[in-house]
């Protein structure tokens, strides 16, 4: 199983030059997941890890990815399609959103980790980051999925004005769709993942409430949030609970 990684900084803006028919071809063949906010790299790595373990072929577009020389982004996506990539995971930073560098990408799932400024080299107030990140969620089409960290006080405002997308919340708040309980952080993280209300997958299947144990070879509360976000994505793609459990215990951090 291979993962194609490219650098998003300059090339992704070239998507707007491609033809409409090309986009339709790409969207018919691949799912697009956009991840934005602090800790997005760890969340992306976890999502990629779970999906690969589930047998899906993934591609990653990230600010710390491997450059494909001078290839234009649409050529890279075309290459991913030819290589059988089924899911493309995109790091959507405030920087790339602000400069329309993901202008023509249509996301099936958008994931929010926080509204805080995620890059120390990008000196913006969190208010500006909020406005920029809101673009990602506002443009989700009907029945696409917004995955929101409900413990971020302004998070639900990201989806205001969009009544078309399905919303899945996660966090340690008891109002979250997906939460964690019985948390223990020692040499690793042990917890129970609880789906407190049913959700609908991208295939249109309904998943009922459940609870299952998870072990992560990571430390820190922030990684509980990373895990919950990645589990939410996996569930929305109809990855089985058993596959999620087995994959997470094998995750050793960002590659």
C-alpha positions as CSV (number, residue, x, y, z in Angstrom):
1,X,0.0,0.0,0.0
2,X,1.5,3.4,-1.1
3,X,0.8,7.0,-0.3
4,X,1.5,9.9,-2.7
5,X,2.4,13.1,-0.9
6,X,3.0,16.5,-2.5
7,X,3.7,20.0,-1.3
8,X,0.6,22.2,-1.3
9,X,2.3,25.6,-1.0
10,X,2.3,26.8,-4.7
11,X,1.0,24.2,-7.0
12,X,-2.5,23.6,-5.7
13,X,-3.7,27.0,-7.1
14,X,-3.3,25.5,-10.6
15,X,-6.4,23.4,-10.1
16,X,-8.5,26.4,-11.2
17,X,-6.9,26.1,-14.7
18,X,-8.3,22.6,-15.3
19,X,-11.4,21.8,-17.3
20,X,-14.8,21.1,-15.7
21,X,-14.9,17.6,-17.3
22,X,-11.6,16.8,-15.7
23,X,-12.9,17.7,-12.2
24,X,-16.0,15.5,-12.8
25,X,-13.7,12.6,-13.7
26,X,-11.6,13.2,-10.5
27,X,-14.6,13.5,-8.2
28,X,-16.2,10.3,-9.6
29,X,-13.1,8.3,-8.8
30,X,-11.9,9.7,-5.5
31,X,-13.2,11.0,-2.1
32,X,-11.7,14.3,-0.8
33,X,-11.2,14.9,2.9
34,X,-10.2,18.4,4.0
35,X,-8.6,18.8,7.5
36,X,-8.1,22.2,9.1
37,X,-6.9,23.6,12.4
38,X,-4.2,22.9,15.0
39,X,-2.9,19.4,15.2
40,X,-4.1,18.8,11.6
41,X,-1.0,16.9,10.6
42,X,-1.4,14.3,13.4
43,X,-5.1,14.0,12.5
44,X,-4.3,13.5,8.8
45,X,-1.7,10.9,9.7
46,X,-4.2,9.0,11.8
47,X,-6.9,9.2,9.1
48,X,-4.4,7.9,6.5
49,X,-3.2,5.1,8.8
50,X,-6.8,3.8,9.6
51,X,-7.9,4.0,5.9
52,X,-4.8,2.2,4.7
53,X,-5.3,-0.5,7.3
54,X,-8.9,-0.8,6.1
55,X,-7.5,-1.5,2.6
56,X,-8.2,1.9,1.0
57,X,-5.5,3.4,-1.2
58,X,-4.8,7.0,0.0
59,X,-3.1,10.1,-1.3
60,X,-2.1,13.0,0.9
61,X,-1.7,16.7,0.0
62,X,0.2,18.3,2.8
63,X,2.4,21.3,3.6
64,X,5.2,18.9,4.6
65,X,4.7,16.4,1.8
66,X,7.2,15.2,-0.8
67,X,7.3,17.5,-3.8
68,X,6.6,16.1,-7.2
69,X,9.2,18.3,-8.9
70,X,7.3,20.9,-11.0
71,X,4.2,18.8,-11.8
72,X,1.0,20.8,-11.7
73,X,-1.5,19.7,-9.1
74,X,-4.0,18.4,-11.6
75,X,-1.4,16.2,-13.1
76,X,-0.6,14.8,-9.7
77,X,-4.3,14.1,-9.0
78,X,-4.5,12.5,-12.4
79,X,-1.5,10.3,-11.4
80,X,-3.2,9.4,-8.2
81,X,-6.3,8.4,-10.1
82,X,-4.3,6.2,-12.4
83,X,-2.6,4.6,-9.4
84,X,-6.0,3.7,-7.9
85,X,-6.0,6.2,-5.1
86,X,-9.5,6.2,-3.6
87,X,-9.3,8.8,-0.9
88,X,-7.3,12.1,-1.0
89,X,-6.6,13.8,2.4
90,X,-5.8,17.5,2.2
91,X,-4.3,19.7,4.8
92,X,-6.4,22.8,4.5
93,X,-4.5,25.6,6.3
94,X,-5.6,29.1,6.7
95,X,-2.8,30.1,4.4
96,X,-4.0,28.0,1.5
97,X,-7.6,28.9,2.0
98,X,-6.9,32.6,2.2
99,X,-5.1,32.6,-1.1
100,X,-7.6,30.3,-2.9
101,X,-5.1,27.6,-3.3
102,X,-7.8,25.0,-2.9
103,X,-10.3,27.0,-4.8
104,X,-11.6,24.3,-7.0
105,X,-11.5,21.3,-4.7
106,X,-14.9,19.9,-3.7
107,X,-14.7,18.1,-0.4
108,X,-16.8,15.1,0.6
109,X,-15.8,15.4,4.3
110,X,-14.4,18.5,6.1
111,X,-12.7,18.1,9.5
112,X,-12.2,20.8,12.0
113,X,-9.7,20.4,14.8
114,X,-9.6,24.0,16.2
115,X,-10.1,27.6,15.1
116,X,-6.7,28.7,16.6
117,X,-4.0,29.9,14.3
118,X,-2.3,26.7,13.2
119,X,1.0,28.1,11.9
120,X,3.5,30.2,13.9
121,X,4.7,31.8,10.7
122,X,1.2,33.0,9.9
123,X,0.4,35.9,12.3
124,X,-3.3,36.1,12.2
125,X,-5.8,36.5,15.0
126,X,-8.1,33.6,15.6
127,X,-11.0,35.7,14.3
128,X,-9.3,35.8,10.9
129,X,-8.6,32.1,11.0
130,X,-12.3,31.5,11.8
131,X,-13.5,33.4,8.7
132,X,-11.0,31.7,6.5
133,X,-11.8,28.2,7.8
134,X,-15.5,28.8,7.5
135,X,-15.1,28.8,3.7
136,X,-14.3,25.1,3.8
137,X,-17.5,24.3,5.7
138,X,-19.7,26.8,4.0
139,X,-19.0,25.3,0.6
140,X,-19.9,21.7,1.5
141,X,-22.6,20.4,-0.8
142,X,-25.8,18.5,0.1
143,X,-25.2,15.4,2.1
144,X,-21.4,16.1,2.4
145,X,-20.2,15.7,6.0
146,X,-18.8,18.3,8.4
147,X,-16.9,16.9,11.4
148,X,-16.6,19.5,14.1
149,X,-14.7,19.7,17.5
150,X,-17.6,20.8,19.7
151,X,-15.2,21.6,22.6
152,X,-14.0,24.6,20.6
153,X,-16.4,27.3,21.7
154,X,-17.0,28.8,18.3
155,X,-16.8,25.6,16.3
156,X,-20.5,25.3,15.4
157,X,-20.4,28.8,13.9
158,X,-18.3,27.3,11.1
159,X,-21.3,25.5,9.7
160,X,-23.8,28.4,10.1
161,X,-25.4,29.3,6.8
162,X,-25.0,25.8,5.4
163,X,-28.1,23.7,5.9
164,X,-27.1,21.1,3.3
165,X,-24.2,19.3,5.0
166,X,-24.5,16.6,7.6
167,X,-22.9,17.5,10.9
168,X,-21.0,15.1,13.2
169,X,-19.5,16.5,16.4
170,X,-16.7,15.1,18.5
171,X,-15.1,16.0,21.8
172,X,-15.1,15.4,25.5
173,X,-18.4,17.4,25.9
174,X,-21.3,15.2,26.7
175,X,-23.3,16.8,23.9
176,X,-20.8,15.5,21.3
177,X,-22.0,12.8,18.8
178,X,-18.7,11.0,19.3
179,X,-16.9,11.2,22.7
180,X,-14.6,9.4,25.0
181,X,-15.0,8.0,28.5
182,X,-12.9,6.1,31.1
183,X,-9.8,7.9,29.9
184,X,-6.4,6.7,31.3
185,X,-3.1,8.4,30.2
186,X,0.0,6.6,31.5
187,X,2.5,5.0,29.1
188,X,-0.2,5.1,26.5
189,X,-3.8,6.3,26.1
190,X,-6.7,3.9,27.0
191,X,-10.3,5.0,26.6
192,X,-13.7,4.0,25.5
193,X,-15.1,5.6,22.3
194,X,-18.8,6.3,22.6
195,X,-21.1,7.1,19.6
196,X,-24.0,8.9,21.4
197,X,-26.2,9.4,18.5
198,X,-26.5,7.6,15.2
199,X,-24.7,8.9,12.1
200,X,-25.0,8.4,8.3
201,X,-22.1,7.2,6.3
202,X,-21.1,8.6,2.9
203,X,-22.7,5.4,1.5
204,X,-26.0,6.4,3.1
205,X,-25.9,3.7,5.8
206,X,-27.0,4.4,9.3
207,X,-24.7,3.5,12.2
208,X,-26.4,3.1,15.6
209,X,-25.0,4.1,19.0
210,X,-22.2,2.0,20.4
211,X,-19.1,1.9,22.7
212,X,-15.8,0.3,22.2
213,X,-12.3,0.4,23.8
214,X,-9.3,1.9,22.1
215,X,-5.5,1.9,22.9
216,X,-3.2,4.5,21.5
217,X,0.6,4.5,21.8
218,X,0.5,8.3,22.1
219,X,0.4,10.7,25.0
220,X,-1.5,14.0,25.7
221,X,-5.1,15.1,25.7
222,X,-4.7,16.6,22.3
223,X,-4.2,13.1,20.8
224,X,-7.5,12.1,22.2
225,X,-9.1,14.8,20.0
226,X,-6.9,13.7,17.1
227,X,-8.1,10.1,17.6
228,X,-11.8,11.1,17.9
229,X,-11.6,13.1,14.7
230,X,-10.0,10.3,12.7
231,X,-12.4,7.7,14.1
232,X,-15.3,10.0,13.0
233,X,-13.9,10.1,9.5
234,X,-13.4,6.3,9.4
235,X,-17.0,5.7,10.6
236,X,-18.4,8.1,8.0
237,X,-16.5,6.0,5.4
238,X,-18.1,2.8,6.9
239,X,-14.8,1.4,8.2
240,X,-15.6,-1.3,10.8
241,X,-15.1,-0.8,14.5
242,X,-12.7,-3.8,14.6
243,X,-10.5,-2.4,11.9
244,X,-10.4,1.0,13.7
245,X,-9.4,-0.6,16.9
246,X,-6.7,-2.7,15.4
247,X,-5.2,0.1,13.3
248,X,-5.0,2.6,16.1
249,X,-3.0,0.3,18.4
250,X,-0.4,0.0,15.6
251,X,-0.1,3.8,15.0
252,X,3.3,5.1,16.1
253,X,3.0,8.8,15.2
254,X,3.5,10.9,12.1
255,X,5.6,9.2,9.5
